[in-house]
Amino acid sequence: MQHWFAQAAPKRSPYRLYALSNAGSLLGLLSYPFLVEPHFGLGVQGWAWAAGYGLFLVCYCFSARSAARTTAPAALKQTSSLDLRPRGAPVGWPLRLLWIGLAACASVLLLATTNLICQGIAASPFLWVLQLSLYLLSFIVCFESDRWYRREIFHPLFAVTVALVIVVSLPNAAYSFLMQLASYSAVLFAGCMVCHGEAARTRPSAESLTVFYFCIATGGAAGGIVVSLIAPGMFPNYWEYPLGVLGCVAVLLWVSARERSSWWYTGRASLALLILSGAMLLTPTILAPVWGEAARLRPSIGVCAAAVLTGAAVFKYMMERHEPKKAPAPLLVRSASRIALALLAAGLVIPQKAALYHVIASSRNFYGVLSVVSVDQENYLALRYGNTVHGFQYQDAERAPSDGLLRPRQRSKYRDSQLASASHARGAGGNGSGHASCVGATRRRFPLL
């Protein structure tokens, strides 16, 4: 369809139809669970889908007929006279691999974010709709027009959102579910905007539409295979998420180093100072879980150092505006970027390593990560699925009754423990009733509420 459109209207971009198709996908994604499914039965939905598909075939036939009439005179004219219009250059393998890598990074980030939120943080219906909607929205924005994707906006936005996710996901961080959801969703949208925006910037002419879309589809399928099939058997936790984020960071740095006009080559000292101020603000927070000395530092020290560097960056920027011919400082900008990249990588890896602390057994499949954690202070084992504790078992004989159940006296004695309170909250029904019926003594009665 887009190839026919390019032949019929050579002065108009066919890629807006790609944005329109993704807009239709987004409309269907949001309308079906909230408007269609609650109000129409399966029979009505089936007939409506068949009628819509029949209408699509009719429109397709009319489009094909119109395209045949349009291209025939153009082909005849091309054979009778010399065509002096410049045609698109052939697409080489480096550019094809770039498209595949961009699509794969966005796909990995989408699926890894969805798994992390829906399996590791909260199991809520339709929560995955938000992530998929942001993914489709990035396609719409990037391919609708070239004016929406701006590197000077989305490159720093992606870095800021990654820093926010690091702060939210660090060990012992007590942020609300909405804060975590907003942080992970912001990283997903900014990362997809970078990947899809760079794909839109490097899109070929209309003659290579098929190659471009085939590479995008191949990259998306490769990302899905990595997250759905390879990662559960290779990683003990959601390691594909930090790898996906770092992949997007690598894409950002590679496309910036690819063009001589980017900030990688033209950045001035003020940009380097601003990057260092952000790194200084994050350093105590990132290093605190693994370095005791950093945990003892006052949070105000990092804030003050970042404020000083930010003030110096603003002052330097004002001086650079009055001296526009002053040479850039790419070496300083690259050094500051490497320091910030090292901190971001450490901040993404530390939560994944912390999730394995005191884990004596772990199992992961398509549905999530199930682990057994040894709590040395209270001498018990806890069964954990994601961030949810499903129960615990004491290891000493004094607190472990023969029937496997907690006495009321023991529940009140240890109710201050977070794991004990989580287990007590589930004792009235669900897993608690099933556990009681399995481990209880013979002919013992339990009142189930």
C-alpha positions as CSV (number, residue, x, y, z in Angstrom):
1,M,0.0,0.0,0.0
2,Q,2.8,2.4,0.9
3,H,4.7,1.5,-2.3
4,W,1.6,2.3,-4.4
5,F,1.1,5.5,-2.5
6,A,4.8,6.5,-3.2
7,Q,4.2,5.8,-6.9
8,A,1.0,7.8,-7.0
9,A,2.3,10.7,-5.0
10,P,6.1,10.8,-5.3
11,K,6.4,14.2,-3.6
12,R,4.7,13.0,-0.4
13,S,6.2,10.8,2.2
14,P,4.7,7.3,2.5
15,Y,5.9,6.8,6.0
16,R,3.0,8.8,7.4
17,L,0.9,5.8,6.5
18,Y,3.1,3.8,8.9
19,A,2.3,6.2,11.6
20,L,-1.4,6.0,10.7
21,S,-1.3,2.2,10.9
22,N,0.2,2.3,14.4
23,A,-2.4,4.8,15.4
24,G,-5.1,2.3,14.3
25,S,-3.3,-0.4,16.4
26,L,-3.3,1.9,19.4
27,L,-7.0,2.7,18.9
28,G,-7.9,-1.0,18.8
29,L,-5.7,-1.8,21.8
30,L,-7.5,0.9,23.9
31,S,-11.0,0.4,22.6
32,Y,-11.4,-3.4,22.7
33,P,-11.1,-4.1,26.4
34,F,-13.0,-1.0,27.5
35,L,-15.6,-0.5,24.8
36,V,-16.1,-3.5,22.6
37,E,-15.7,-6.6,24.8
38,P,-17.9,-5.3,27.7
39,H,-20.8,-4.4,25.4
40,F,-20.8,-7.0,22.6
41,G,-20.9,-10.8,22.6
42,L,-18.4,-13.0,20.7
43,G,-20.9,-13.6,17.9
44,V,-21.4,-9.9,17.2
45,Q,-17.7,-9.4,17.4
46,G,-17.1,-12.2,14.9
47,W,-19.6,-10.8,12.4
48,A,-18.2,-7.3,12.8
49,W,-14.7,-8.4,12.3
50,A,-15.7,-10.4,9.1
51,A,-17.6,-7.3,7.8
52,G,-14.6,-5.1,8.5
53,Y,-12.2,-7.5,6.8
54,G,-14.5,-7.7,3.8
55,L,-14.5,-3.9,3.6
56,F,-10.7,-3.9,3.7
57,L,-10.5,-6.3,0.8
58,V,-12.8,-4.1,-1.3
59,C,-10.7,-1.0,-0.5
60,Y,-7.6,-3.1,-1.3
61,C,-8.9,-4.0,-4.7
62,F,-9.8,-0.4,-5.6
63,S,-6.4,0.7,-4.4
64,A,-4.6,-1.9,-6.5
65,R,-6.7,-0.9,-9.6
66,S,-5.9,2.7,-9.1
67,A,-2.2,2.0,-8.6
68,A,-2.1,0.0,-11.8
69,R,-3.7,2.8,-13.8
70,T,-1.3,5.3,-12.3
71,T,1.9,3.3,-12.7
72,A,1.3,2.3,-16.3
73,P,1.6,5.8,-17.9
74,A,4.6,6.5,-15.6
75,A,6.4,3.3,-16.8
76,L,5.6,4.2,-20.5
77,K,7.0,7.6,-20.0
78,Q,10.1,6.2,-18.4
79,T,10.8,4.0,-21.4
80,S,10.4,6.8,-23.9
81,S,12.5,9.5,-22.2
82,L,15.5,9.6,-20.0
83,D,14.6,9.8,-16.2
84,L,16.8,12.5,-14.7
85,R,15.4,12.2,-11.1
86,P,17.8,11.0,-8.5
87,R,17.0,7.6,-7.2
88,G,17.7,6.3,-3.7
89,A,21.1,4.8,-3.0
90,P,21.2,1.0,-2.4
91,V,20.8,0.0,1.2
92,G,24.0,-1.6,2.5
93,W,24.3,-4.1,5.3
94,P,25.6,-1.7,7.9
95,L,22.4,0.3,7.6
96,R,20.3,-2.8,7.7
97,L,22.0,-4.0,10.8
98,L,21.5,-0.6,12.4
99,W,17.7,-0.9,11.7
100,I,17.6,-4.4,13.1
101,G,19.5,-3.3,16.2
102,L,17.3,-0.2,16.8
103,A,14.1,-2.3,16.5
104,A,15.6,-5.1,18.7
105,C,16.6,-2.6,21.5
106,A,13.1,-1.1,21.6
107,S,11.4,-4.5,21.6
108,V,13.7,-5.8,24.4
109,L,13.0,-2.6,26.4
110,L,9.2,-3.0,25.9
111,L,9.0,-6.7,26.9
112,A,11.5,-6.4,29.7
113,T,9.7,-3.4,31.2
114,T,6.3,-5.2,30.9
115,N,7.7,-8.4,32.6
116,L,9.4,-6.3,35.4
117,I,6.2,-4.3,36.2
118,C,3.6,-7.0,35.7
119,Q,5.5,-9.9,37.3
120,G,8.0,-8.3,39.6
121,I,6.2,-5.3,41.0
122,A,2.5,-5.8,40.7
123,A,0.2,-8.3,39.0
124,S,-2.7,-6.1,37.8
125,P,-5.1,-6.7,34.9
126,F,-4.5,-4.5,31.8
127,L,-1.3,-3.0,33.3
128,W,0.6,-4.2,30.2
129,V,-1.7,-2.0,28.0
130,L,0.2,1.1,29.3
131,Q,3.6,-0.2,28.1
132,L,2.3,-1.3,24.7
133,S,0.5,2.0,24.2
134,L,3.7,4.0,24.9
135,Y,5.6,1.7,22.5
136,L,3.0,2.3,19.7
137,L,2.9,6.0,20.5
138,S,6.6,6.3,19.9
139,F,6.1,4.9,16.4
140,I,3.3,7.4,15.7
141,V,5.3,10.4,16.9
142,C,8.5,9.5,15.1
143,F,7.1,8.5,11.7
144,E,4.3,11.1,11.5
145,S,6.7,14.0,10.9
146,D,10.4,14.8,11.3
147,R,9.7,17.7,13.5
148,W,8.7,15.7,16.6
149,Y,11.9,13.8,17.3
150,R,14.6,16.1,18.5
151,R,17.9,14.7,19.7
152,E,18.5,17.7,22.0
153,I,15.3,16.8,23.8
154,F,15.1,13.0,23.9
155,H,18.8,12.2,24.5
156,P,18.9,14.1,27.8
157,L,15.4,13.1,28.7
158,F,16.4,9.4,28.4
159,A,19.4,9.9,30.6
160,V,17.3,11.7,33.3
161,T,14.6,9.0,33.3
162,V,17.2,6.2,33.6
163,A,18.7,8.1,36.6
164,L,15.2,8.3,38.1
165,V,14.6,4.5,37.7
166,I,18.0,3.8,39.3
167,V,17.0,5.9,42.4
168,V,13.6,4.2,42.6
169,S,14.8,0.6,42.2
170,L,17.8,0.7,44.5
171,P,17.7,-1.7,47.5
172,N,15.8,-0.4,50.6
173,A,14.1,2.3,48.4
174,A,10.5,2.7,49.7
175,Y,8.8,4.4,46.8
176,S,5.1,3.9,46.0
177,F,3.9,1.7,43.2
178,L,2.7,4.7,41.2
179,M,6.1,6.3,41.4
180,Q,7.8,3.1,40.2
181,L,5.2,2.7,37.4
182,A,5.8,6.3,36.2
183,S,9.6,5.9,36.3
184,Y,9.7,2.7,34.3
185,S,7.1,4.0,31.8
186,A,9.1,7.2,31.3
187,V,12.3,5.2,30.5
188,L,10.3,3.0,28.1
189,F,8.9,5.9,26.2
190,A,12.1,7.9,26.1
191,G,14.1,4.8,25.0
192,C,11.6,3.9,22.3
193,M,11.6,7.5,21.1
194,V,15.4,7.3,20.7
195,C,15.4,4.0,18.9
196,H,12.4,4.7,16.6
197,G,13.5,8.3,16.1
198,E,16.9,7.2,14.8
199,A,15.2,4.6,12.6
200,A,13.0,7.4,11.2
201,R,16.0,9.7,10.6
202,T,17.8,7.0,8.6
203,R,14.8,5.7,6.7
204,P,15.5,5.0,3.0
205,S,13.7,6.3,-0.1
206,A,10.5,4.7,-1.3
207,E,12.3,2.2,-3.5
208,S,13.6,0.4,-0.3
209,L,10.4,0.4,1.7
210,T,10.3,-3.4,1.8
211,V,13.8,-3.8,3.0
212,F,13.3,-1.2,5.8
213,Y,10.1,-2.7,7.1
214,F,11.6,-6.2,6.9
215,C,14.6,-5.1,9.1
216,I,12.2,-3.4,11.6
217,A,10.1,-6.6,11.8
218,T,13.2,-8.8,12.1
219,G,14.6,-6.7,15.0
220,G,11.3,-6.7,16.8
221,A,11.0,-10.5,16.5
222,A,14.6,-10.9,17.7
223,G,13.9,-8.8,20.7
224,G,10.9,-10.9,21.5
225,I,12.9,-14.1,21.2
226,V,15.6,-12.8,23.5
227,V,13.2,-11.8,26.3
228,S,10.6,-14.6,26.0
229,L,12.7,-17.6,25.2
230,I,16.4,-17.0,26.0
231,A,16.3,-14.7,29.1
232,P,14.2,-17.0,31.3
233,G,16.6,-19.9,30.8
234,M,19.8,-17.8,31.0
235,F,19.2,-15.2,33.7
236,P,18.1,-15.9,37.3
237,N,16.4,-12.5,37.5
238,Y,15.2,-9.7,35.2
239,W,18.7,-9.0,33.8
240,E,17.3,-8.3,30.4
241,Y,15.9,-5.0,31.6
242,P,19.3,-3.4,32.5
243,L,20.8,-4.9,29.4
244,G,18.0,-3.4,27.3
245,V,18.5,0.0,28.8
246,L,22.2,-0.2,28.3
247,G,21.5,-1.3,24.7
248,C,19.5,1.9,24.2
249,V,22.4,3.9,25.8
250,A,24.8,2.3,23.4
251,V,22.6,3.2,20.5
252,L,22.4,6.8,21.7
253,L,26.2,7.0,22.0
254,W,26.8,5.3,18.6
255,V,24.5,7.6,16.6
256,S,26.0,10.6,18.3
257,A,29.5,9.5,17.5
258,R,28.4,8.7,13.9
259,E,27.6,12.3,13.0
260,R,30.2,15.1,13.3
261,S,27.6,17.7,14.1
262,S,26.4,16.0,17.3
263,W,27.1,16.9,20.9
264,W,29.8,14.2,20.9
265,Y,32.0,16.5,18.8
266,T,30.6,19.9,19.3
267,G,29.8,19.8,23.0
268,R,31.3,22.6,25.1
269,A,32.7,22.7,28.6
270,S,29.3,23.8,30.0
271,L,27.8,20.5,28.9
272,A,30.5,18.5,30.5
273,L,30.0,20.4,33.8
274,L,26.3,19.7,33.6
275,I,26.9,16.0,33.1
276,L,29.3,15.9,36.0
277,S,26.7,17.6,38.2
278,G,24.2,14.9,37.5
279,A,26.8,12.2,38.2
280,M,27.8,13.8,41.5
281,L,24.1,13.9,42.5
282,L,23.7,10.2,41.9
283,T,27.1,8.9,43.2
284,P,26.2,8.7,46.9
285,T,22.9,7.1,46.2
286,I,24.3,4.5,43.8
287,L,27.3,3.5,45.9
288,A,25.6,3.4,49.3
289,P,24.3,-0.2,49.0
290,V,27.8,-1.6,48.1
291,W,30.1,0.8,49.9
292,G,29.6,1.5,53.6
293,E,31.6,4.8,53.6
294,A,29.2,6.3,51.0
295,A,26.2,5.3,53.1
296,R,27.6,7.3,56.0
297,L,27.9,10.5,54.0
298,R,25.2,13.1,54.4
299,P,22.9,13.4,51.4
300,S,23.4,17.1,51.4
301,I,27.0,16.7,50.4
302,G,26.1,15.3,46.9
303,V,23.4,17.9,46.5
304,C,25.7,20.7,47.4
305,A,28.4,19.4,45.0
306,A,25.9,19.1,42.2
307,A,24.6,22.6,42.9
308,V,28.1,24.0,42.6
309,L,28.8,22.2,39.4
310,T,25.4,23.3,38.0
311,G,26.1,26.9,38.9
312,A,29.5,26.6,37.2
313,A,27.9,25.1,34.1
314,V,25.4,28.0,33.9
315,F,28.2,30.6,34.3
316,K,30.3,28.8,31.7
317,Y,27.3,28.7,29.3
318,M,26.7,32.4,29.6
319,M,30.4,33.0,28.8
320,E,30.2,30.7,25.8
321,R,27.2,32.6,24.5
322,H,29.3,35.8,24.4
323,E,32.1,33.9,22.7
324,P,30.4,31.9,20.0
325,K,33.7,31.3,18.1
326,K,35.3,29.5,21.1
327,A,36.4,26.0,20.3
328,P,34.3,23.1,21.7
329,A,35.7,20.7,24.3
330,P,34.9,17.2,23.0
331,L,37.5,15.5,25.2
332,L,36.0,16.9,28.4
333,V,32.5,16.1,27.2
334,R,33.4,12.5,26.4
335,S,35.2,12.0,29.7
336,A,32.2,13.3,31.6
337,S,29.9,11.0,29.6
338,R,32.0,8.0,30.3
339,I,31.9,8.7,34.1
340,A,28.1,9.1,33.9
341,L,27.8,5.9,31.8
342,A,29.8,4.0,34.4
343,L,27.5,5.2,37.2
344,L,24.4,4.4,35.2
345,A,25.6,0.9,34.5
346,A,26.4,0.3,38.2
347,G,23.0,1.7,39.2
348,L,21.3,-0.7,36.9
349,V,23.2,-3.7,37.9
350,I,23.2,-3.2,41.7
351,P,19.4,-3.9,42.2
352,Q,19.7,-7.1,40.2
353,K,22.6,-8.3,42.3
354,A,20.8,-7.2,45.5
355,A,17.8,-9.4,44.5
356,L,20.1,-12.4,44.8
357,Y,21.3,-11.7,48.4
358,H,20.5,-14.5,50.8
359,V,18.8,-16.5,48.0
360,I,19.4,-20.2,48.5
361,A,17.2,-21.5,45.6
362,S,15.6,-19.8,42.6
363,S,13.5,-20.8,39.7
364,R,12.4,-18.8,36.7
365,N,9.9,-19.5,34.0
366,F,7.5,-17.7,31.7
367,Y,5.5,-16.5,34.6
368,G,8.2,-14.9,36.7
369,V,10.9,-15.6,39.4
370,L,10.2,-17.8,42.4
371,S,13.0,-17.8,45.1
372,V,13.6,-19.0,48.6
373,V,15.3,-16.5,50.8
374,S,17.2,-17.3,54.0
375,V,16.6,-14.6,56.7
376,D,19.4,-15.1,59.2
377,Q,18.2,-12.7,61.9
378,E,15.0,-14.6,62.5
379,N,16.3,-18.0,61.3
380,Y,13.5,-18.8,58.8
381,L,13.1,-19.3,55.1
382,A,10.8,-17.1,53.0
383,L,9.1,-18.0,49.7
384,R,9.1,-15.0,47.4
385,Y,7.6,-14.4,44.0
386,G,8.9,-11.1,42.6
387,N,8.4,-8.6,45.4
388,T,5.6,-10.6,47.1
389,V,6.2,-12.9,50.0
390,H,3.9,-15.9,50.0
391,G,5.0,-17.5,53.2
392,F,7.8,-18.5,55.5
393,Q,9.1,-21.4,57.5
394,Y,11.1,-21.4,60.7
395,Q,14.1,-23.6,60.9
396,D,14.4,-24.2,64.6
397,A,12.3,-26.8,66.4
398,E,11.0,-24.4,69.0
399,R,9.1,-22.2,66.6
400,A,8.2,-24.8,64.0
401,P,5.2,-26.9,65.2
402,S,4.8,-30.5,64.0
403,D,1.7,-29.7,61.9
404,G,3.5,-26.9,60.1
405,L,1.1,-24.1,61.2
406,L,1.9,-21.0,63.3
407,R,0.3,-20.9,66.7
408,P,-1.8,-17.8,67.5
409,R,0.8,-17.0,70.3
410,Q,3.6,-17.2,67.7
411,R,1.8,-15.0,65.2
412,S,1.4,-12.2,67.8
413,K,5.0,-12.7,69.0
414,Y,6.5,-12.3,65.6
415,R,4.0,-10.0,63.9
416,D,6.5,-7.2,63.8
417,S,8.4,-9.0,61.1
418,Q,7.5,-8.0,57.6
419,L,7.4,-11.5,56.3
420,A,5.3,-12.7,59.2
421,S,2.7,-9.9,58.6
422,A,2.6,-10.8,54.9
423,S,2.0,-14.4,55.8
424,H,-0.7,-13.6,58.4
425,A,-2.5,-11.4,55.9
426,R,-2.9,-14.4,53.6
427,G,-3.9,-16.8,56.3
428,A,-7.7,-16.3,56.0
429,G,-8.1,-17.7,52.5
430,G,-6.5,-18.4,49.2
431,N,-3.1,-19.9,49.7
432,G,-3.5,-20.0,53.4
433,S,-6.6,-22.3,53.3
434,G,-4.8,-24.6,50.8
435,H,-1.8,-24.7,53.0
436,A,-3.8,-25.5,56.1
437,S,-5.7,-28.4,54.3
438,C,-2.4,-29.9,53.1
439,V,-0.2,-29.8,56.2
440,G,-2.8,-30.1,58.9
441,A,-3.1,-33.3,61.0
442,T,-5.7,-36.0,60.2
443,R,-9.3,-35.3,61.1
444,R,-8.4,-31.8,62.4
445,R,-11.0,-29.1,61.6
446,F,-10.2,-25.6,60.4
447,P,-12.8,-22.9,60.1
448,L,-12.2,-21.3,56.7
449,L,-13.5,-17.7,56.2
